[in-house]
Amino acid sequence: MTDRHPSPSPAETSAAHVPAGAPEATTTAEVAGRPVRIRLSGPAGAPPVVLLHGIGRSLEDWSAAHELLARDHRVLSMDLPGFGLTPAGADRPGLGAFARAVVGVLDAVGEDRPVHLMGNSLGGAVAMTVAAEHPGRVAGLLLADSAGFGREANVSALPMVWAALSRLPVVGPRFRPLARAAAVRSNQSCFFDPDLATPERLRHAATVGSQPDFRATFLGTYRSIGLPVIGVLPGWRRALLERVRASGLPVLVVWGEADAVLPAHHAEAAVAALPHARLHVFPDTGHMPQIERTEELVDLAREFVASVEESRAAR
């Protein structure tokens, strides 16, 4: 089922520079002996929701949605290991390792109920991997501009390359303007409204990108799911989607019609691969509807969670 409706125009924080809207402090959960930065809030007995970010990003991408959802849900946001302000785990980065980290965090915080996983971009593919490998831990999936439905992925490594060159002795300073410009373009490409790449978000992205494990995690993750020119590899996508379809779990797919990172035609591929899924497309919206369409996405998420919980209770 596809919904296309006109839309109006477009937690906890660490000590790093982060976007406004997340007044509480993050904490950590220990997974396999390593800390994972998390934000956990909302009524303990309310339906559990887990929010997962995309490649090279952090839990701050969900801050505003976390705030709203936590009014009537138990909400967990987390950095995937090696991204955000969380060090890499012992495993090689990839969907399997990230899925194990999600389950590890749930165990660490004592959440043993089936959770509603909501993932953006790479986080959507991680959510599907958790569902495929641990179906008993998942109640439903909300996939926001998720990886896994098409070949194209317009993610540039140039900001990382220029940043590395800018740290070289003697010649480094001449690359700094290129690094700054590439970082701005990369962040602007995530939004229909480029002004959402605010100075705060750019500062936070720079902090995340300067973490010791960032480069290895980014490149390792990219190599595990795709290749330059060829794009996102089809083998793992087909296998994962078959397992998600076989699980019978409820799925809500949301997409930004103007997504420049994962094009919107991936949304149609999503409902073709998962015929039981519901689809909602946001007009004039880029790759991160949880930022550009926060209230509308949260409304859809609330409705989705309520319907899944009602269905589960009726069994």
N, C-alpha and C positions, 0 to 999 in steps of 0.2 A: 504494500500500500504506500502510495507516495503523497505527501502533503507539500503543496507549494503555496504559501500564503505571503502576501506583502508584509514586510517588516519595517518598523521605523528605522531611522538612520542609526547608523551605528552609534585556622591558619595561623598560620604562624609565620613569623619572619626570622631570618637570621640577622646577624650583625652586619651582613653585607648590604650594599645598596639594592633595594628591591622596590618594585612598584607599590604604590600606596594601596591600602585596602586589606592588609593582613596584619592586624595590630598585635596578635599574640606571638609568643616566641616558639620556634620549632624546638623539637627534642630529637633524640635518636633512639632507634631500636637496634639491638644487637642481632645480627644475622650471621651465622657461621663465624662468630668471633670478630666481626667487623661492624662498625657503626653505619647505619643507614638513617639519613635525616628524614624525619617525618613531621607531619602536623596531624593531630588527632583531636577532634572536637565534636560537640553535639551530644544529645541525650544518649546515655549508654544503652538503653533498651530500644532505641529507634532503629529502623531498617539501616543496615550497614552499607556504605558506599565507599568505593576506593577510586581515586582519581590518579591517572597516569599520564605523564607528559611525553613529548616527542624527543627525537634525537637531538642531542646537544642542548637540551632545555633543562627546566627545573620545575619543582612543585609550584613555584610562583605563578606559572601559567594558569593555574586553576584557582588562584587566591580568591578572586571575587566570587566565583561559583561556589567555592568551598564555604565562604561566609554565608551565602544564602541557603545552601543545602543543609548546613549544620544547624539551622533553626529547628528542623524537624527530622534530621537524619543523623546517624553516627557516621562521621565523614573522616576518612583517612586519605591524606595526600602524602606522596613520598617522592624522593629523588631516586631514579634508577641508578644503581651503582656505577660510579665513574662519571656521572653527570651531576648537574646541580652543584651542591657543595658536599657531596658524598664521595668518599674514596672508592676506587674500584674494588670489586670482590675478587675472590681467588679464582673464579671461573673465567674462561675466555668470554668476552662480551658477545651477546647475541640473544635471540628471543628466549631460548631455553634458560640461560643464566638469569635474565631479567625476570622471567616467570617464577623461577625458584626463589628469587629475592622477594617477590611479592608475597608468595606463600610464607616465606620465612618471617616477613614483617607481620603478617596476620597471626602467625603462631606467637611471635614475640609480644604482641599486644593482647593476646588472649582472645582473639576474635575467631570463634569456631563456627559461626553461622555462615550459611551461603551469602556471599556479598554481591552487590551490584557493581560490576567493574565498568568504569567509564574512562576510555582512553582516547587521546588525541594523537594522530599521526603514528609514529612508532609505538606509542602507548596503546593504540588500538590493537596493533598486532601482538603486543605483549599480553593484552587482556584476552585475546582469542587463544593465545598459547596457554594461558592459565586455564581457560575453559576447556581446552582440548586435553590437557594433561591432568587436570584436577577438577573434573566436572562437578564433583560433590561440593566443592568450595564456592561455586558460582551460582547465583540466582538469575542473573541476566546481564546482558552486554549493551552498553551504549557506546557506539563507535563514532567518534567525531573526526571526519576527514582522515580516516584510518589508512595506514599502510596495509598492503595485502591484497588489493583489488585491481592493480594495474601495473604496467611496466614503468611508466614515467614517474620520476621523482626528482624534482628540480631543487636539489640540495647542493649548494656549492661549498667546496672545501677552500675556496680562495681566501676567506677571512682568516682561516687558520694558517694558510701558507704565508700571507703577508705578515701576520702577527709573529710567526716564527722568524721571518727575515728581519723584522723590525727590532728583534732582540740581539742581532749580531753585533759584535764590537765594530766600531769605526763606521761601517756602512749602514748600520741599523736605522739611524734617524731618518734617512731618506725614504725608507719604506713605511714609516709610521703614518703619513697621510693616506697611503694606499690601504693600509690595514684599517684605518678608521672609516674610510669611504666604503670599503667592502663590508665591514660590519654593519654600517647603516643600511646599505642596500639589502643585505641578507635579512635583517630584521624587518625592513619595510615590506619585503616580498611576502611576509606572513599575513599581511593585512590588506583589505580592500582600501581602508583609509590609512595611508602611510604615516599620518600624524600619530597613530597609535604606537609607533616606534619612538616612544618618548625618551627624553634624556635619562630618566630613571631606569627604563627597560634596557637602554643601551649600556648604562653603567653596570647593571646586573649581568647582562650578557657577557660583558668584558670580564667580570669577576668569575663567572662560570667557566668561560673559555680559558682562563689563566690557571685553573686548577691543575695539579700535577698529572692527574690521570685522564684529563679530558681528551687530549689528542689521540692517545692509544685506544681509548674507549670508542671515540667517534669513528676512527678508521677501522677498528676491529668490527664494530657493529655494521658499518657500511659494507665491508667485505663479506660479512656473513649473510647478507640479504640481497646484495646486488653488485654490479660491476659497472665501471665507467663505460659510457656509450650504450652498452647493452641494457642497462637499467636494472630494475628490480627483477630478480630471477623468478621464473614461473614455477619451478619445482616445489619449493617450500610453500608458495602461495596455494597451489592446488591441494597439496596434502593437508595444509592447515584448514582450509575452507571446507574440505570434505569432512574433517573431524568436527568442526563447529556445526555444520549442517546436521550431521548425524547425532549430535548431542541433543538437539531439539530445544536448546535454550532460547528464551525470548531475546530478540535483538532489535534495537533501535539504531538506525544509521542516520546521522545528521551530516550535512555537508555545506560548505560555503560555495555558492555558485561561481564566485570569482577566485577560487583557490588557484594560486599560481605555483604551488608546490606539488600538490597531488590534484590533478585536474578533476573537475566536477563530473566528467563522464565515468570516473571510477565509482561514483555513487550508483549509477545504473548497473555497473558490473557487480556491485555489492548485492543488490537485490536479486540479480540474476543468479548469483552464486548461493545466496541465502534466501530462497523464495518466501520463507515465513517472516522475513524481516520487514519492519516498517521503515520508511524513508521520509525524512524531512529535509528539504533544501532551503537554505537561507539566501535570498537575493542580496546583492551588494555586500558580500561577505567573503573574506579570504580564508586562510588556512586554520584560523583559530577562532571558531565561533564561540568558544567559552569566554573569550575576551571581547569580541566584537558584538556578540548577541547574548550576553550573560543572562539577563533576566528571561529571555525567551527560551534559551537552552535549559535553564533551570526549571522553568515551567514544564517543558517537555519531559525532563528527567523525573520530576516529581510525579507526573501523570504515569510515566512508564513504570517507575518503581512501585507505585500504588497498585497498578494493574497486575504486576507480577506477584506482589505480596498477596493480593486478594486471590489470585489464581492458586498460589501455593497453599493458602489457608483452606481453600475449598476442596483440596485433594483428600 
